[in-house]
Amino acid sequence: MSGGNLILVNARRPCPFTVPKDLEPVKGVLLRREAARALERLIACVDGENEIIAVSGWRSEKEQAEIYRSSLKENGPDFTEKYVALPGHSEHQTGLAVDVGLNLPDIDFICPAFPESGVCGLFRRRAADFGFVLRYPPGKETVTGIAHEPWHFRYVGQPHSKIITERGLTLEEYLEGGGGNE
């Protein structure tokens, strides 16, 4: 497992720390400084300031536990296991993950609307240029342990974001293949 922006957090690998040291506010959420600045640049590049919002950024383990419990109660275990990481095993705890959504009157906190077209599609196409990857792509559920989440982006920095995106990899596949050592 690599460190820095390539830290791997999933159901098998817990987050090794509780609070990142360099969190800063961006679009109403907290992210690590480098990720926050990259997100601002990406949203500005696609002219999405009024259309794309950050729904969720850094979360404490306690907040993740509350989200998990609430989802179990409201949505049941099948849904929760597909879309909500276990407390202590959420990428959001790293401060490098962000859920983005289309700015709508009603926003689903767990599964925000983030279509493939329009400004969201442009955001998706330009994400790697700013160090972000779509963390849970379709067809990779057995690798990531999480269902496809078109709204969940992870900051890994460059050149990693370009390589991961161009090769159609997940962060797990990239790190296991030695890509994090490039």
N, C-alpha and C positions, 0 to 999 in steps of 0.2 A: 504494500500500500504506500503510495506516495503522499507527501505532505503538502503544505501550502494550499494553493488553489485546487490541487488535485486530490485532496483528502477524500477518501471513499467512505461514505456512510450509507449503510443499508441495513436490512434485517439481520444480517450476519455480522456487521461491523458497526458498533456504536460510535457515536461522536466522542472523541477523546478529551473534550473540554466542555465546560458549561457555558462560558460567555466569551466570544471573541473580543480581543482588546481594542479593535479599531472600528467599532460600529458607528455608522453615521446615518442620519435620516435622509431618505430619498423618496419622493412621491408618497409620503405618508407611512412608510415602513422603515425598518432599520436593515441595513446591509453593511458588510465590511466595506471599508472606504473604496478600495479599487473596484469592487463590483457596483457600488452605488454610483460612482462616477461614470462607469461604462454604461450602466442602465440609462442614466440621464442622457448621455451622448447618443445611444441607440434610439431612444424614444424621440429625441430631437431630430435625428437623421431621417426618420420616417414620417416626420410631422405628426406625431401621435400624441402630443402634449394634452390635447383635450379628449382624445378617444381611447387611449390606453392608460389604465391605472394599475398600480401595484396593489394587489389584493393582500398579499402576505409576504413577509421577508423573514428576518430572524425571529425565531420563537424559542422561548425557554423550554426546558424539559417539562416543567410544570404546566405551561400552556399547552404543550403537545399532549400531555396526559389528559387535560380537560377536553381537548378537541377529540381525542380518541374515545373517551368515555361518552361524550355527547353524541358522536357519530354512531357508536354501538347502540345507544338508546334510540336515536331517531331513524337510523338507516339499517341497523342490523349488522351481524358479523360478516356476511358475504361482501357487502359494499365496503365496509370499514377496512377489511383486510386487503381489498383491491386498491383503495385510494388514500388510506390514512396510515402513515408510518407509526410504528410503535414508539412510545416515549423513549427518548435517549437514542433512537435510531432514525431520527428525521434529519434530512439534509438542511432543513430550515435552521437547525441548531448551529450550523456552521457559519451562518451569515452570508453564505454564497449562493443560496437558492432564493428564487423569487417566483411567486405565482402572479401572473398578469392577467388582466381581463379587459374586455370591452367595457367602456364606461356607460353602464346602463342604470336605470333607476333601481332595479333589484339585482343584486350581485350574490351569486352562490359562493360562499366563502370556501367551500371544499372543491367545487367544480365550476369555476367561473367560465363564462362564455368567452372563447377566444377562437373565432373562426379562422379558416384557412385562407380566406380572401380579404381584400381590402387592406387597410392599414395593419391589421393583425398578420395577414399573409406577408406583407412587406417586412414587418418586424421579424417574423420567422425566417425569411430569406436572408436578412442582414445580420441576424443574431451572432453568427460565428465571426463576422468582421469585428465585433466588439467584445469577443471573448466568451460568448454564451453558447450553450448547446441545449437542445431540447432533451431534457434528462430522461424522460420516459416515453420513447418513441413506440409507435404501433408495432406489434409483432415481436417485441423484446421483453414481454412480461415474464417469461421464464428466467431471463437473465437478471432483470432488475428487481423482480419480486413485487412490482407495482404495475397496475394497469396503465394503459396509454393515457398520459395527461398532456394534452396539447397546450396547456397554460403554464406548465412548470419548466422554468429555465434555470440552468445552473451556470454560474460563472466559473470557468476553468482557465481563462486567459488564453493568450496566443503564444505559440502556434497551435496549442492543443485543440482549441475550439475548431479551427479549420480542418485539422487532421481528422478529428472525431466525426465532424459533419461530412466531410468528403468521403470518408470510408464507411459511413453509415453504422458507426459503432456506438455502443453505450460506454459510459465511464468505466464500468466493470471490464468490458472487453478491451478497452484501450489500455488500462493499467495492467491487466493480466497479460497482454501482448507485449508489454515493455514500452508502450508508447509514452508513458510518463517519465521515462528516463532519457528522452530525446533532448 
